[in-house]
Amino acid sequence: MELHVWCGEAKYGLPSMDLKSLQMLAYVKFSGAPVNIVKSSNPFKSPTGQLPVFKCSEGAFSEFSQVTTFLRKQNFSCDYELSPKQCSEVVAYEHLLVERLYPALMYLWWVEPKSYYDVIHKWYYSSIPFPYKFWYPRRYHKGYCELIGSIFDDPDDSQLIETELLKHAQECLTMLSNRLGDREYFFGRSPSAIDALIFSYLALLLKVDLKVPVLQNHVKACPNLSRYVSKAIQRFFPSESQRGTDNRDSPAKDDVPHKGRNLLLSGLVAFSAMFGYAIAAGLVQVDMGDSPVEEEYDYDYEDYNEAGSSEN
């Protein structure tokens, strides 16, 4: 079994910067399943050309429910201790997350201009290799803009959209805080599938410093939710927790001298190589114009010689 996911970011102390990737990672860790984790920033190299993807004997799965169903068949489940009543509550909370928290998170990451261009796009652009970095972020941005626009009657009223999304998300976070209370996990004495889902939302909202920090501040204002995220990372992702701590303690510095210059030169070299290949392959033709013929010149060769002789 193999799980291909988006890689994380050391300065945030996160094992992945992608919601679905983080959810699958969390469930695999919570269940104790022997799954090989492959972190990547290039979806093109995954078995399906996208991330995340779970590869197993039954095929390649890209949905959280598909992964949990397969692992449950292999006797790796987080939900064995849940009662029938708790299972029905889990379903209700799953719907709550999709309706209230998911649209707000996707809006803040992929639609809201300041956070998208200054944080999210910058991270994906610096992480994804050339030339895919020019395509994947724009594709996600366009897709989520269309998704958010489809939710509201007036997709051009950005202020109304942001207000409504953040309001519903804050209500959802308050409900989650009340439900968690002083417990370590939402249901039972060990983490379940709903913990994998909730943890992923909260971790991204809490750890990533967006330009619109309304939901981040709301999570911080709920101490039990903040502790819930921190304990889960320390217990199930200890290396990421240490990386995040080390990064915060270390002063920011540029590890590569003349980084901007090197990036510019690399881009020019790559462009020159690609353009040269296109010319050699006949994909691009350069029109040099017709060769000049003797009649097109403004002088007559014999007149020129006679003029030179007379001067002498």
Phi, psi and chi 1 to 4 in degrees:
 res  aa     phi    psi   chi1   chi2   chi3   chi4
   1 MET       -  137.8  -64.0 -177.8  -68.3      -
   2 GLU  -141.5  134.2 -159.6  169.7   64.4      -
   3 LEU  -119.5  116.4  176.8   61.2      -      -
   4 HIS   -97.1  123.7  -64.4 -107.0      -      -
   5 VAL  -135.3  163.1  -63.8      -      -      -
   6 TRP   -66.2  142.1  -79.4   99.8      -      -
   7 CYS   -71.4  171.1   59.6      -      -      -
   8 GLY  -102.5 -167.2      -      -      -      -
   9 GLU  -133.4  121.9  174.4   53.6   55.0      -
  10 ALA   -60.9  -41.1      -      -      -      -
  11 LYS   -67.8  -19.6   69.9  177.9 -179.6  179.4
  12 TYR   -97.2  -12.4  -61.6  132.4      -      -
  13 GLY    68.3   34.4      -      -      -      -
  14 LEU  -111.5  137.1  -71.9  172.0      -      -
  15 PRO   -71.9  -19.4   23.6  -32.0      -      -
  16 SER  -155.2  149.4  177.2      -      -      -
  17 MET   -99.2   10.0  -75.7  -75.5  -74.0      -
  18 ASP  -118.1  137.0  174.2   66.6      -      -
  19 LEU   -61.7  -54.1  178.3   64.4      -      -
  20 LYS   -63.8  -38.7  -68.6  178.5   65.8  175.6
  21 SER   -62.1  -44.1  -63.7      -      -      -
  22 LEU   -66.0  -37.4 -163.4   52.9      -      -
  23 GLN   -64.3  -44.9  -70.4  174.0  -19.7      -
  24 MET   -67.4  -40.7  -67.7 -174.7 -172.1      -
  25 LEU   -58.8  -45.8  -95.4  174.7      -      -
  26 ALA   -62.8  -43.9      -      -      -      -
  27 TYR   -64.2  -41.5 -172.8   86.2      -      -
  28 VAL   -61.1  -43.4  166.7      -      -      -
  29 LYS   -66.5  -43.5  -68.9  -69.8 -174.4  178.1
  30 PHE   -63.5  -37.9  -66.6  171.6      -      -
  31 SER   -81.1  -19.2   66.6      -      -      -
  32 GLY    76.7   16.9      -      -      -      -
  33 ALA   -68.8  139.8      -      -      -      -
  34 PRO   -78.1   77.6   30.5  -34.9      -      -
  35 VAL  -111.2  132.5  177.5      -      -      -
  36 ASN   -79.7  123.1 -178.2   37.1      -      -
  37 ILE   -95.7  126.0  -54.5  -62.1      -      -
  38 VAL  -118.0  109.2 -179.8      -      -      -
  39 LYS   -93.0  136.7  -65.4 -175.4  178.4 -177.7
  40 SER  -148.7  158.8  173.0      -      -      -
  41 SER  -119.9   16.2   59.6      -      -      -
  42 ASN  -130.0   93.5 -172.6   -0.5      -      -
  43 PRO   -57.4  -27.2  -20.7   32.0      -      -
  44 PHE   -62.2  -23.9 -171.2   73.9      -      -
  45 LYS   -88.7   -5.6  -72.8 -172.5  175.3 -178.3
  46 SER   -77.0  164.1   77.7      -      -      -
  47 PRO   -59.0  -24.7  -25.5   34.5      -      -
  48 THR  -116.3   -0.5   60.7      -      -      -
  49 GLY    80.1   15.6      -      -      -      -
  50 GLN  -147.6  163.3   61.2 -179.2   -5.2      -
  51 LEU  -130.1  142.2  -66.0  171.9      -      -
  52 PRO   -83.2  165.1   32.6  -36.1      -      -
  53 VAL  -149.3  135.7   58.9      -      -      -
  54 PHE  -107.0  116.6 -178.6   81.7      -      -
  55 LYS  -102.2  126.3 -172.6  178.6  179.1 -178.6
  56 CYS  -148.3 -172.3   60.8      -      -      -
  57 SER   -66.8  -22.1   58.4      -      -      -
  58 GLU   -94.1   -0.3  -66.3 -174.3    3.0      -
  59 GLY   130.5 -154.8      -      -      -      -
  60 ALA  -120.2  122.7      -      -      -      -
  61 PHE  -111.4  142.3  -56.6  139.8      -      -
  62 SER  -121.2    3.3   58.1      -      -      -
  63 GLU  -113.3  144.4  -63.0  -61.9  -30.8      -
  64 PHE   -58.3  -44.2  179.8   82.2      -      -
  65 SER   -63.5  -34.3   58.7      -      -      -
  66 GLN   -66.3  -40.4  -66.1  174.2  -47.4      -
  67 VAL   -67.0  -45.7  175.9      -      -      -
  68 THR   -65.4  -37.1   57.7      -      -      -
  69 THR   -64.5  -44.3  -60.6      -      -      -
  70 PHE   -65.2  -46.1  174.7   80.4      -      -
  71 LEU   -65.3  -32.0  -69.3  179.3      -      -
  72 ARG   -64.3  -37.3 -169.1  177.3  -60.3  113.7
  73 LYS   -65.6  -27.8  -66.3  178.2 -178.3  177.3
  74 GLN   -90.5   12.8  -49.3  -56.9  -46.7      -
  75 ASN    66.9   29.8  -64.4  -38.8      -      -
  76 PHE  -119.6   94.1  -67.7  103.3      -      -
  77 SER  -135.0  149.2  174.7      -      -      -
  78 CYS   -96.9   -4.2  -59.1      -      -      -
  79 ASP  -111.2   14.6  -59.3  -25.4      -      -
  80 TYR   -63.4  -31.4  -76.1  134.2      -      -
  81 GLU   -85.3   -6.3  -64.2 -177.1   -0.4      -
  82 LEU   -77.6  139.1  -60.7 -175.6      -      -
  83 SER   -81.1  165.0   64.9      -      -      -
  84 PRO   -55.7  -38.0  -27.9   35.9      -      -
  85 LYS   -65.2  -43.1  179.3 -178.1  178.1 -179.0
  86 GLN   -65.4  -35.9  -70.8  175.6  -36.1      -
  87 CYS   -63.1  -38.7  -71.8      -      -      -
  88 SER   -68.9  -35.2   62.2      -      -      -
  89 GLU   -66.7  -36.5  -70.8 -175.7   79.9      -
  90 VAL   -60.0  -43.9  165.6      -      -      -
  91 VAL   -60.3  -42.0  173.5      -      -      -
  92 ALA   -63.4  -40.9      -      -      -      -
  93 TYR   -70.1  -32.9  -84.7   97.9      -      -
  94 GLU   -61.2  -43.6  -72.1  178.6   -6.4      -
  95 HIS   -65.1  -37.9  -73.7  -64.8      -      -
  96 LEU   -61.8  -43.2  178.4   67.4      -      -
  97 LEU   -62.9  -44.3  -66.8  173.8      -      -
  98 VAL   -66.8  -37.9  171.9      -      -      -
  99 GLU   -81.9  -33.7  -67.5  177.9    0.2      -
 100 ARG  -108.2  -41.5  -62.7  -63.1 -177.7   92.9
 101 LEU   -94.8  -38.7 -147.1   48.3      -      -
 102 TYR   -60.0  -49.4 -179.6   77.6      -      -
 103 PRO   -59.9  -38.9  -22.5   34.6      -      -
 104 ALA   -67.0  -42.8      -      -      -      -
 105 LEU   -65.0  -44.6  178.3   59.5      -      -
 106 MET   -65.4  -34.3  -66.4  -57.4  102.6      -
 107 TYR   -63.9  -48.0  169.5   80.2      -      -
 108 LEU   -65.7  -32.5  -69.8  176.6      -      -
 109 TRP   -84.0  -42.7  -84.2   54.4      -      -
 110 TRP  -115.6  -11.0  -65.2  106.0      -      -
 111 VAL  -117.0  -49.5 -179.7      -      -      -
 112 GLU   -58.0  119.2 -162.9  -79.0  -44.1      -
 113 PRO   -57.5  -47.5  -22.5   33.2      -      -
 114 LYS   -63.8  -47.6  -66.6 -178.9 -179.7  178.6
 115 SER   -68.0  -38.3  -64.7      -      -      -
 116 TYR   -65.0  -53.2  170.8   65.4      -      -
 117 TYR   -75.7  -35.7  -73.2  108.5      -      -
 118 ASP   -87.7  -21.3  -66.5  -12.6      -      -
 119 VAL  -123.8  -64.2 -178.9      -      -      -
 120 ILE   -68.9  -53.7  -56.2  -55.0      -      -
 121 HIS   -60.7  -39.6 -178.1  -83.3      -      -
 122 LYS   -61.7  -41.7 -175.5  179.3  -66.6 -174.5
 123 TRP   -68.0  -47.2 -176.3   86.6      -      -
 124 TYR   -65.3  -39.5  -83.8   88.7      -      -
 125 TYR   -65.0  -38.0 -174.5   84.5      -      -
 126 SER   -78.3  -20.1   64.0      -      -      -
 127 SER   -94.7  -38.7  -59.0      -      -      -
 128 ILE   -76.4  134.6  -59.1  174.9      -      -
 129 PRO   -71.4  158.7   25.6  -34.1      -      -
 130 PHE   -68.9  139.8  178.2   87.5      -      -
 131 PRO   -97.6    6.2   35.9  -35.2      -      -
 132 TYR   -66.9  -21.1  -49.4  109.2      -      -
 133 LYS   -62.6  -22.0   62.3  172.0   61.6 -173.5
 134 PHE   -82.0  -14.2  -64.1  106.2      -      -
 135 TRP  -110.4  -49.2 -176.2   69.3      -      -
 136 TYR   -61.7  -49.9  -83.3  102.1      -      -
 137 PRO   -59.2  -41.7  -23.8   35.3      -      -
 138 ARG   -65.7  -36.2  -67.5  176.5   60.0 -175.6
 139 ARG   -63.9  -46.6  174.6 -167.5  174.9 -165.2
 140 TYR   -63.8  -43.4  -62.5  147.2      -      -
 141 HIS   -58.5  -48.0  172.8   64.6      -      -
 142 LYS   -63.8  -43.3 -179.8 -179.3  178.0 -179.1
 143 GLY   -62.4  -43.4      -      -      -      -
 144 TYR   -77.3  -27.6  -74.2  111.7      -      -
 145 CYS   -62.5  -42.2  -76.9      -      -      -
 146 GLU   -67.0  -38.8  -66.8  175.6   -8.0      -
 147 LEU   -62.7  -49.6  171.6   65.3      -      -
 148 ILE   -64.2  -40.1  -61.9  -59.1      -      -
 149 GLY   -63.5  -30.1      -      -      -      -
 150 SER   -73.9  -15.3   66.8      -      -      -
 151 ILE   -79.1  -29.6  -60.6  176.1      -      -
 152 PHE  -111.6  151.6  -65.2   88.6      -      -
 153 ASP   -68.4  -36.1  -64.6  -28.9      -      -
 154 ASP  -116.2   88.3 -174.8    3.3      -      -
 155 PRO   -67.9  -10.5   25.5  -33.8      -      -
 156 ASP   -89.0  -10.6  -64.0  -34.0      -      -
 157 ASP   -87.3   82.2 -167.8  -17.4      -      -
 158 SER   -64.0  -35.0   58.0      -      -      -
 159 GLN   -66.3  -43.5 -174.0   60.4   48.4      -
 160 LEU   -64.2  -42.3  174.5   63.5      -      -
 161 ILE   -60.7  -48.4  -69.7  175.7      -      -
 162 GLU   -63.7  -42.8 -179.6  172.4  -47.5      -
 163 THR   -61.6  -46.3  -60.1      -      -      -
 164 GLU   -67.1  -44.2  -71.9  -62.9  -48.2      -
 165 LEU   -63.4  -45.6  -71.2  175.6      -      -
 166 LEU   -68.9  -34.5  -63.7 -177.5      -      -
 167 LYS   -63.2  -48.2  174.2 -174.2  175.1 -176.8
 168 HIS   -64.7  -37.3  -67.6  158.5      -      -
 169 ALA   -67.1  -40.5      -      -      -      -
 170 GLN   -64.1  -39.3  -72.8  176.6  -62.9      -
 171 GLU   -62.5  -40.1  -67.3  173.3   -8.7      -
 172 CYS   -65.1  -43.7  178.6      -      -      -
 173 LEU   -62.7  -38.3  -68.4  172.6      -      -
 174 THR   -64.3  -41.5  -60.4      -      -      -
 175 MET   -62.7  -40.8  -67.5  176.7   63.7      -
 176 LEU   -65.4  -40.2  -66.9  176.4      -      -
 177 SER   -63.4  -42.6  177.7      -      -      -
 178 ASN   -65.2  -38.4  -66.7  -24.3      -      -
 179 ARG   -69.0  -39.4  177.2   65.1 -178.1   82.2
 180 LEU   -69.9  -43.6 -179.9   61.8      -      -
 181 GLY    58.1 -130.6      -      -      -      -
 182 ASP   -97.4    6.2  -64.2  -31.1      -      -
 183 ARG   -74.8  158.5  -68.8 -177.4  -70.7  -88.8
 184 GLU   -80.3  -34.3 -170.6  171.8   -0.4      -
 185 TYR  -132.6  165.5  -57.4  107.2      -      -
 186 PHE   -72.2  -34.8  -80.6   86.0      -      -
 187 PHE  -138.6  125.4  -64.7   94.4      -      -
 188 GLY    78.9 -173.9      -      -      -      -
 189 ARG   -93.0   -4.5  -65.1  169.9  -64.3  178.7
 190 SER  -135.1  159.8   58.7      -      -      -
 191 PRO   -67.3  142.3   24.5  -34.0      -      -
 192 SER  -116.9 -174.7   59.5      -      -      -
 193 ALA   -61.2  -37.0      -      -      -      -
 194 ILE   -67.4  -29.9 -167.5   62.7      -      -
 195 ASP   -65.4  -37.7  -74.2  -73.4      -      -
 196 ALA   -62.4  -39.6      -      -      -      -
 197 LEU   -70.0  -50.7  -64.0  175.7      -      -
 198 ILE   -65.4  -44.4  -64.4  175.5      -      -
 199 PHE   -55.1  -41.9  160.0   76.2      -      -
 200 SER   -64.7  -43.6  -58.2      -      -      -
 201 TYR   -60.5  -50.9  -79.8  102.9      -      -
 202 LEU   -65.2  -38.6  -63.3  179.8      -      -
 203 ALA   -63.3  -43.9      -      -      -      -
 204 LEU   -67.6  -41.3  -66.9  177.2      -      -
 205 LEU   -66.7  -37.0  -70.3  174.2      -      -
 206 LEU   -81.4  -39.9  179.8   63.5      -      -
 207 LYS   -88.5  -33.6  -63.4  -66.8 -175.0  177.6
 208 VAL   -88.4  124.9 -179.7      -      -      -
 209 ASP   -84.9   93.8  -62.6  -39.1      -      -
 210 LEU   -84.8  164.7  -60.3  176.6      -      -
 211 LYS   -76.3  -18.7  -63.1  -59.2  179.9 -179.9
 212 VAL  -115.4   91.6  179.4      -      -      -
 213 PRO   -89.6   27.3   34.4  -33.8      -      -
 214 VAL   -60.1  -49.7  174.9      -      -      -
 215 LEU   -74.2  -32.6  -61.1 -174.1      -      -
 216 GLN   -61.6  -44.1 -178.0 -174.1   53.7      -
 217 ASN   -65.7  -34.1  -67.7  -23.4      -      -
 218 HIS   -67.2  -41.0 -164.4   95.2      -      -
 219 VAL   -64.7  -41.9  175.3      -      -      -
 220 LYS   -62.9  -30.4  -69.6  179.7  178.4  179.4
 221 ALA   -76.1   -8.0      -      -      -      -
 222 CYS  -110.5   89.4  -58.7      -      -      -
 223 PRO   -54.9  -34.0  -22.7   33.7      -      -
 224 ASN   -68.7  -32.6   59.2  -17.8      -      -
 225 LEU   -70.9  -39.7  -64.9 -177.0      -      -
 226 SER   -63.9  -44.2  -61.1      -      -      -
 227 ARG   -64.6  -37.8  -72.6 -165.6  -57.8  -91.3
 228 TYR   -58.1  -45.7  172.2   80.0      -      -
 229 VAL   -67.6  -47.6  172.3      -      -      -
 230 SER   -61.6  -43.6  -60.1      -      -      -
 231 LYS   -66.3  -39.2  -72.0 -176.9  177.8  179.9
 232 ALA   -64.6  -41.7      -      -      -      -
 233 ILE   -66.8  -42.8  -68.1  177.8      -      -
 234 GLN   -64.4  -36.8  -69.1  172.1    2.3      -
 235 ARG   -82.0  -44.7  177.6  175.6  177.8 -178.2
 236 PHE  -102.4  -17.5  -63.7   99.9      -      -
 237 PHE  -134.0   60.0  -55.3   98.8      -      -
 238 PRO   -61.8  -34.8   22.2  -33.5      -      -
 239 SER   -66.3  -37.5   59.8      -      -      -
 240 GLU   -68.6  -37.3  -58.5  -62.8  -24.0      -
 241 SER   -62.8  -41.8  176.3      -      -      -
 242 GLN   -68.5  -39.1 -176.2   61.2   40.3      -
 243 ARG   -62.3  -41.3  -73.2  174.7   62.6 -163.3
 244 GLY   -64.5  -39.3      -      -      -      -
 245 THR   -67.0  -44.4  -58.4      -      -      -
 246 ASP   -62.7  -38.5  -66.4  -18.0      -      -
 247 ASN   -68.7  -38.5 -168.3  -85.0      -      -
 248 ARG   -68.2  -34.2  -72.8 -167.8  -61.2  -89.7
 249 ASP   -77.9  -20.2  -66.2  -20.5      -      -
 250 SER   -91.4  140.2  -58.5      -      -      -
 251 PRO   -68.5  145.6   24.7  -33.7      -      -
 252 ALA   -68.4  136.2      -      -      -      -
 253 LYS  -153.9  160.8   62.0  179.4 -179.8  178.9
 254 ASP   -95.3  111.7 -171.7   -1.7      -      -
 255 ASP   -75.6  -14.6  -64.2  -30.9      -      -
 256 VAL  -118.7  111.9 -177.9      -      -      -
 257 PRO   -62.6  144.7  -17.8   29.0      -      -
 258 HIS    53.4   42.2  -48.7  -64.7      -      -
 259 LYS   -60.6  -42.9 -175.4  176.2 -179.1 -179.1
 260 GLY   -63.3  -43.2      -      -      -      -
 261 ARG   -62.7  -42.7 -177.5 -162.5   63.8 -173.4
 262 ASN   -63.7  -39.5  -65.6  -19.6      -      -
 263 LEU   -64.5  -40.9  -72.0  174.0      -      -
 264 LEU   -63.4  -46.3  177.2   60.4      -      -
 265 LEU   -63.4  -39.9  -68.3  175.8      -      -
 266 SER   -62.1  -40.9  -61.0      -      -      -
 267 GLY   -65.0  -40.5      -      -      -      -
 268 LEU   -66.6  -40.7  -68.9  174.6      -      -
 269 VAL   -64.3  -42.7  171.2      -      -      -
 270 ALA   -63.4  -41.7      -      -      -      -
 271 PHE   -64.9  -42.7  174.2   78.5      -      -
 272 SER   -63.0  -41.1  -59.2      -      -      -
 273 ALA   -64.7  -44.1      -      -      -      -
 274 MET   -66.3  -39.4  -66.7  174.5   65.6      -
 275 PHE   -68.3  -39.9 -171.8   69.1      -      -
 276 GLY   -63.3  -40.2      -      -      -      -
 277 TYR   -65.2  -38.7  171.3   78.9      -      -
 278 ALA   -64.0  -39.3      -      -      -      -
 279 ILE   -67.3  -44.7  -65.7  177.5      -      -
 280 ALA   -63.4  -34.9      -      -      -      -
 281 ALA   -83.2   -5.0      -      -      -      -
 282 GLY    83.5    9.5      -      -      -      -
 283 LEU   -75.2  -25.7  -60.4  176.1      -      -
 284 VAL  -127.7  131.2  175.8      -      -      -
 285 GLN  -115.7  134.2  -64.6 -177.7   -9.2      -
 286 VAL  -102.9  119.5  179.5      -      -      -
 287 ASP   -87.4  108.6 -173.7    4.0      -      -
 288 MET   -90.0   -1.6  -58.9  -62.2  -66.2      -
 289 GLY    85.6  167.9      -      -      -      -
 290 ASP   -78.1  146.4  -64.1  -28.3      -      -
 291 SER   -67.0  136.5  -60.1      -      -      -
 292 PRO   -67.7  142.9   24.0  -32.2      -      -
 293 VAL  -104.4  165.1  -65.4      -      -      -
 294 GLU   -63.0  -33.1 -173.0  174.5  -12.2      -
 295 GLU   -67.4  -19.9  -71.8   75.7   13.0      -
 296 GLU   -79.5  -11.8  -68.0  176.9  -20.3      -
 297 TYR   -77.4  153.0  -73.0   96.3      -      -
 298 ASP   -84.2   -2.2  -65.6  -30.4      -      -
 299 TYR  -124.1  160.7   59.9   82.9      -      -
 300 ASP  -105.5  130.6 -177.0   80.7      -      -
 301 TYR   -60.4  -39.9 -173.5   72.5      -      -
 302 GLU   -67.5  -42.1  -65.7  179.6   -3.5      -
 303 ASP   -60.3  -36.4  -65.3  -18.5      -      -
 304 TYR   -64.3  -41.9  178.4   78.2      -      -
 305 ASN   -67.9  -41.6  -74.1  -25.6      -      -
 306 GLU   -63.4  -39.4  -68.6  177.0   -0.4      -
 307 ALA   -63.2  -39.9      -      -      -      -
 308 GLY   -66.9  -35.6      -      -      -      -
 309 SER   -70.3  -40.0  -62.2      -      -      -
 310 SER   -64.0  -33.8   62.6      -      -      -
 311 GLU   -68.6  -32.9  -70.9  177.9    1.2      -
 312 ASN   -74.4      -  -66.3  -31.3      -      -
